[in-house]
Amino acid sequence: MANASNVIAPAGSVAVLRAVDFFFNLRTKLADWNEARITRKALSSLTDAQLEDIGLTRAEIQAI
C-alpha cells in the first residue's frame, strides 16, 4: 500500500514558479511572433504571381 504524506511547499515557491512560468511563456511568445514576422517579410517580397502559385493573396499575408 502506498504511503501518503503531506508535503508543504517552501514559502514563496509558488510565486517563484509563476514568475519563471511567466518569463518562459513570454520568451516562447516572442519567438513565435518573430518567426511569423520573418515569414510575413519573406512572403511580402514575392510577386503576385508567385503568391498565386502557392495559393495566397497579399491580403492573406497579414493573417499569418
Residue pairs with C-beta under 8 A, 6 or more apart in sequence:
36 64
39 64
40 61
40 62
40 64
43 51
43 56
43 61
43 64
44 58
44 61
46 54
48 57
48 58
51 57
51 58
51 61
